[in-house]
């Protein structure tokens, strides 16, 4: 199996993910680490995905400020 096939070997129920690079302030990263350290999220990636989901849902509903 080639490395390009690895994302397709997962269960069809699991969504595929793409790597995204972004810049964050020290305060933002500290906040993420606190959420992970407090077991709110298992890791920073899960916390960021949850934040993106919440933002997209709010924007789609028109809940933005």
Secondary structure as GFF3:
##gff-version 3
##sequence-region A 1 65
A	DSSP	three_ten_helix	3	8	.	.	.	ID=ss1
A	DSSP	alpha_helix	26	37	.	.	.	ID=ss2
A	DSSP	alpha_helix	44	61	.	.	.	ID=ss3
###
